[in-house]
Amino acid sequence: MFTTAKDIFLNCGSSSNSIGLDGHDWTGDSGNTPFLSGQYSNGSSVVLSSLPTSIDPIPFMTARIFQSSFTYSFRVSPGQKFIRLHFYPGNYHQFQRSKAFFTVTSGPFTLLSNFSPSYSVDSLGLQTLVKEFCLNIEGNHQVLNITFSPSSTPLGAYAFINGIEIVSMPTNLYFTGSNDRRIHGSALGNRFPVENSTALEMIHRLNIGGGSISPENDSGSLYREWFDDKDYFRGPGHGLVNAISIRIKYLKVAPYIAPAKVYQTSRSAIKSKSLAWNFTVDSGFIYLLRLHLCDIQQEATKRGRRKFLIRIGDGKGKNIEEDVISWSGGRGIPVYRDYVVKVVQNEGNFGKTDLVISLGNNSNLKSLNSNPILNGLEVFKLNDSQGNLAGLNPVLKTARIPSPGDRSEVVEFTIGGAAVLLILLSGNGGFGRVYKGYIDGVDTPIAIKALKPTSTQGSNEFEAEIKMLSDLRHLHLVSLIGYCDEGIKIIVYDYMPKGTLRDHLYSKENPPLSWKQRLEICIGVAKGLNYLHAENPKIIHRDIKPSNILLDENWVAKVSDFGLSRLGPTSLSRSHVTTRVKGTFGYLDPDYFETSHLSVKSDVYSFGVVLFEVLCGRQAVDLSLDDEQQSLAEWVQQRIKAGKLNRIIDPNLKGEIAPECLKVYASIALKCLNCDKHKRPTISSVLKRLERALDLQNHCTDSVSDCESLSSNDMEIVSRPCNNNSKAVHSCPTFWNKTVSHKELLRILSDKAGLKWSKRPPALSLCGLQALYCSVPAYGALSRDGHMSNSSDYGTPGRVMVPILFDDDDTFKL
């Protein structure tokens, strides 16, 4: 008989030891324990004032909450373990249940990623949730670490845990022994070992034909919970339920494999019919399926009398012919069979898909006993090559969603049985309408994008967006919460209360953004793009524009709308992929438009257009203007070459931009618009220059003249430093009798004389860049032909302008 090593039941957030309704001794995590070395000095212990009577207060009355990463460390015996994590998503004082999003890791394995307990229980119609995993602890690594890390979004995201179980299991209960050939591959060959280096997640554990079996009634003191199977049937009819109080003889398997109650009930098909169970699973993973079989009917005594077909998978699944009596040797003798199946991810399924297991008659046998039978079923997910077990948050089930003809601005529908109030935000997108949603009166809103049912292109973008966002997580990318692809398709994101960048550049309802805000937003977008371009293979967004840049409550930029995104080339020898031209007019890379060659430099071009939109406060395309001004990308390049960029800067930025900041910003933005994609900078280079521009803005007191005060005579104000060998006619301006720096000199003259200075006009030598000026005998206005206009010493000339000048080497000078 298997005897467990000391098991651990941790009551998180509690300072005392308690006995739960299940009879377990639960230890509080606030005290000193011999197995726990928790790093949670910045965590919070919370106690609920009340719980529904149907919920065991141990461990769900208390919780440990963290707003930063934390780790539990357990000293355990070596071997294979059950890890069970208990969650009750409630409103814990100032922590809203809808803001709990976090990742859970253990060693090299990611158990949960961006996990939302509230979405999980709401979609399943539950109050509490237990996530069960199977891990192996090597003999020389007897410390088990479990780390909880809050997600970067939404703002105020936190992690919590109510209880942790660590229970030892018999060796090779689910893992494969060295001489074990029980696992039969379905589409994966005849042998597929589940090695000790594998992690498993229990997805379903069903008592077929019988009721639920509580953990305390499980066999082997393993505390597994077995659920009723009635909610997973597919197709008409539930077959025949058999329940016989027969003594179960564990001759072929150990009693801990499954309790006798599992084998004393079964479900069998009616003659000429089949049985099928349907499970929603994460695509892209391999699954272990364990079928528990025990013939309990009187006539089941001869080999070949209970022979039937097992089909795993839908449509392209594999038929397997099995004979229960041949396996077991007689009535009331349980056996089990393991199968593995890979659920692939393709264009038709993203994130979630259906796994179907069906049992059918063997047409070659006419006996009633050839009808299929099943007593129990377990489904486990195996980690992928990256050690990941995590999938998306549950699929959202919609009972009603606004119809295409519904023009109401406020509508209602349901998600997993929860009422949702929707407020229309946008109804003109190519994909469909975007709504702000509130679930069951919860204060935290969500954003819901509903696909137009008649949109073929939108349907393709819907699938592409889910595929991309399922694998991406970054502070400056919008976060996917969930989606629904049944009936009308919807995608659910974090709600961005500040709207889009476009709203703040062009809408008169919003106050204009400051220059620093604009810089920080552009830096955020560049960081998001840099993350995409650093992926392997690279990800090309293909539709960067202000309306696809969302802003959260703290003005943090989030790149959104991945419907047109494409994977870049997978080979290092290629710089592009050839694809049909898609995007938005005004932001399209000219090279991509002409050749259909899409590359990451196409995103750089689009981002360059956005940078000038931010600077100039005008749209990428404005057909109301003269022909030469309609395209911002072309117009801004003409203005820079003419030295007149100042004339088209957004008037709302009047007096805000530091000259050195503008020089760096405009230089990198212009390089992004180079028609030759090979001469465009990488997005990482763009990011570095934008961060440099922000640094210059933060440390400079000068600013560019506002557009309204600029004259039209194309004249510059320049300083004329004297030759070091000549005698200065006039002494240098001083401050507290000390020679002042160049920067201070400019500030003094600007304040006293109302002048704006250029540090490097084209007619001056490099001596004009010296940090200190030995003297300033005079200043004057330099005309385009290089001649100085008349101006008395320290006089004040008329209104002048300070253009940015374009050089042949793509540099800018003020």
Secondary structure, 3 states (H helix, E strand, C coil): CCCCCCCEEEECCCCCCEECCCCCEEEECCCCCCCECCECCCCEEEECCCCCCCCCHHHHCEEEEECCCEEEEEECCCEEEEEEEEECCCCECCECHHHECEEEEECCEEEEEEECHHHHHHHHCCCCEEEEEEEEECCCCCEEEEEEEECCCCCCCEEEECEEEEEECCCCCCCCCCCCCCEEEECCCCCCCCCCCCCEEEEEEEECCCCCECHHHCHHHCCCCEEECHHHECCCCCCEEEECCCCCCCCCCCHHHCCHHHHCEEEECCCCCCEEEEEEEECCEEEEEEEEECCCCCCCCCCCCCEEEEEECCCCCEEEEEEHHHHHCCCCCCEEEEEEEEECCECCECCEEEEEEEEEECCCCCCHHHCCEECEEEEEEECCCCCECCCCCCCCCECCCCCCCCCCCEEEEEECCEEEEEEEEECCCCCEEEEEEEECCCCCCEEEEEECCCCHHHHHHHHHHHHHHHCCCCCCECCEEEEECCCCCEEEEECCCCCEHHHHHHCCCCCCCCHHHHHHHHHHHHHHHHHHHCCCCCEECCCCCHHHEEECCCCCEEECCCCCCEECCCCCCCCCEECCCCCCCCCCCHHHHHHCEECHHHHHHHHHHHHHHHHHCCCCECCCCCHHHCEHHHHHHHHHHCCCHHHHCCHHHCCCCCHHHHHHHHHHHHHHCCCCHHHCCCHHHHHHHHHHHHHHHHCCCCCCCCHHHCCCCCCEEEECCCCCCCCCCCCCCEECCEECEHHHHHHHHHHHHCCCCECCCCCCCHHHHCCECCCCCCEEEECCCCCECCCCCCCCCCCCCCCCEECCCCCEEC
